[in-house]
Amino acid sequence: MLALLNACAGGPPTAPVAAATPVAAQSAPRIPEQVSNPAWEADMRRFEAADAQSPPPRHGVLFIGSSSIRFWDTLAQDFPGVPVINRGFGGSELRDSTWYADRIIVPYAPRQVLIYAGDNDLNAGRTPQQLRADFIAFVERVRRDLPKTKLAYISTKPSPSRAHLLATQRQANALIQAEAKRYGVDYIDIFTPMLDATGQPDESLFIEDRLHMNRAGYLIWQREIAPYLK
C-alpha cells in the first residue's frame, strides 16, 4: 500500500513499483500526441497476421496512409511489374503512420514508401502548420532506420464532402511541398487534377459518400503516381 501511495503522490517509489515500470511503458499511446485513435492496434495485428500467412516482398514499394490507400484494391494491377505492398488503414492520420513505423514500414525494408495522409488530420482540426510538423516527423522517423529508402508524399485530395476544407488543404499542401523539396522527398500533386472546371472537387470521381473515390478517381492517381515509382 505504501508503494501505491508513493507512486500516486509522486514520491520515491519502493522496489515493487519499480518492478512494474516496464508494464507502464508498454501501455497504450497517449492521445492526441502520438496517435489519433488507439483502435489501430487491431489493424496492426491484421497486417501481422497477413504477413505471417503470406510474407510480402522485401525491398518493395510500400503504400501507406488512410482509407484512400486501404481501398485501392487494384493497386497491384495498376502498377504491373512493381512489387507493391498496401498497408493503408482507414481513418488514420499522418502521425499514426509515424507511430507505427516499426510495424508497417521498417520490417519490409522497402525501397520506396508512398504515403497518403493529411485529409483526415485537417478534418479533425489539425492545422496546416501541425500537418507540416507531422510530415517532418514522419520523414525523420523513416530515415532513422531506412536512410536509403525513397519517400514520396501524395498530396491531400479535394473531396466534395470536405469542400469546406479546400483553402486549408491548399495551405497544407503548399507547406508540405516546400518541406518535401528541402528534405529530398517527392511531392505528388493529385489535388489539382481532381478539380473540375470551376475549381471545385470533381463529383464524378467519387462514390456516393462523396469522400472515397471510384475507379475514375483511382485512374487519376495511377496516372499521376506512375512517373514517381522507383
C-alpha positions, 0 to 999 in steps of 0.5 A, a space after each residue: 500500500 505504501 508503494 501505491 501511495 508513493 507512486 500516486 503522490 509522486 514520491 520515491 517509489 519502493 522496489 515493487 513499483 519499480 518492478 512494474 515500470 516496464 508494464 507502464 511503458 508498454 501501455 497504450 499511446 497517449 492521445 492526441 500526441 502520438 496517435 489519433 485513435 488507439 483502435 489501430 492496434 487491431 489493424 496492426 495485428 491484421 497486417 501481422 497476421 497477413 504477413 505471417 500467412 503470406 510474407 510480402 516482398 522485401 525491398 518493395 514499394 510500400 503504400 501507406 496512409 488512410 482509407 484512400 490507400 486501404 481501398 485501392 484494391 487494384 493497386 497491384 494491377 495498376 502498377 504491373 511489374 512493381 512489387 507493391 505492398 498496401 498497408 493503408 488503414 482507414 481513418 488514420 492520420 499522418 502521425 499514426 503512420 509515424 507511430 507505427 513505423 516499426 510495424 508497417 514500414 521498417 520490417 519490409 525494408 522497402 525501397 520506396 514508401 508512398 504515403 497518403 495522409 493529411 485529409 483526415 488530420 485537417 478534418 479533425 482540426 489539425 492545422 496546416 502548420 501541425 500537418 507540416 510538423 507531422 510530415 517532418 516527423 514522419 520523414 525523420 522517423 523513416 530515415 532513422 532506420 531506412 536512410 536509403 529508402 525513397 519517400 514520396 508524399 501524395 498530396 491531400 485530395 479535394 473531396 466534395 464532402 470536405 469542400 469546406 476544407 479546400 483553402 486549408 488543404 491548399 495551405 497544407 499542401 503548399 507547406 508540405 511541398 516546400 518541406 518535401 523539396 528541402 528534405 529530398 522527398 517527392 511531392 505528388 500533386 493529385 489535388 489539382 487534377 481532381 478539380 473540375 472546371 470551376 475549381 471545385 472537387 470533381 463529383 464524378 470521381 467519387 462514390 456516393 459518400 462523396 469522400 472515397 473515390 471510384 475507379 475514375 478517381 483511382 485512374 487519376 492517381 495511377 496516372 499521376 503516381 506512375 512517373 514517381 515509382 522507383 
